[in-house]
């Protein structure tokens, strides 16, 4: 299967993966990339790390390292769709990031609507009375976990 082109259908990911491979969830922002990791059973998403964005080659290298270390078979990338369902410049930027990544890493990719993922992550952190500084450190990887968990829940229902 050729993974060089981002896939639109999340259901195709399972067929592109070996058993017990994990899925990496990404929340791609202008300054950071929030990263979450599924368990090998692909039912639970856990916040993993936040990559401070720099040159693309460095960012891709960091993701490649995580993919290798955790035996990741696919990526679910949050797509920042507008509230009305339309795609704006941020969606184009994320799609371009995915296309550039696929030129360097051969992996299956699907997009997941990430509307309100950061808001949901912020709400959880506020309810947990986490300090502003600590929230800033955690919100991106928690948003990635929120995105990935939504995709895992969808796959579990299929």
C-alpha positions, -999 to 999 in steps of 0.1 A, spaced: 0 0 0 14 34 -9 12 58 20 27 87 3 -6 105 -1 -26 115 30 -57 93 33 -91 107 40 -108 77 54 -98 68 90 -112 33 85 -83 25 60 -57 29 87 -62 -5 103 -56 -22 70 -23 -3 66 -10 -14 100 5 -46 115 -12 -60 146 -1 -43 178 13 -12 161 4 21 177 -12 52 163 4 86 169 -20 116 172 -7 150 162 -20 185 170 0 206 145 2 243 155 22 272 143 46 270 172 43 235 186 32 199 176 13 182 204 18 144 203 -2 116 217 2 78 215 -23 50 215 -18 18 233 -11 -14 213 -48 -23 215 -57 11 199 -83 20 225 -66 46 248 -48 78 238 -22 91 261 -5 125 259 31 119 249 52 151 242 52 185 227 76 193 199 86 230 197 85 238 160 117 247 142 130 238 108 108 212 91 137 187 88 142 188 126 104 184 133 102 155 108 132 139 124 117 141 159 85 126 146 105 98 128 123 90 160 90 87 180 75 65 152 105 42 154 107 41 192 71 32 197 64 10 166 39 34 152 20 23 121 -1 53 114 -7 90 121 -40 108 129 -35 145 124 -60 170 137 -75 191 110 -85 226 123 -118 228 104 -138 261 109 -169 258 131 -191 259 99 -172 229 85 -153 248 59 -115 246 56 -94 277 58 -57 286 57 -49 266 88 -63 234 73 -42 240 41 -11 245 63 -18 212 82 -24 193 49 8 207 35 27 196 67 13 161 62 23 160 25 58 172 34 61 146 61 50 119 38 79 128 15 103 118 43 84 91 62 65 62 47 34 59 70 -3 58 67 -20 92 76 -56 102 82 -71 135 93 -95 140 122 -117 170 128 -101 187 157 -127 214 163 -127 224 200 -99 200 210 -77 227 225 -108 242 242 -116 208 257 -80 202 268 -79 237 284 -112 230 302 -99 198 317 -67 216 329 -87 245 344 -110 221 362 -79 204 376 -67 238 388 -35 235 369 -14 267 369 -13 289 338 24 280 331 18 243 335 -13 245 313 8 261 285 32 231 288 4 205 287 -23 218 265 -8 208 231 -2 172 239 -35 169 257 -52 183 226 -34 157 206 -47 130 230 -83 144 226 -79 142 188 -65 107 189 -91 95 214 -119 107 192 -104 88 162 -98 56 184 -134 58 196 -146 61 160 -125 31 150 -138 11 179 -174 16 168 -167 6 132 
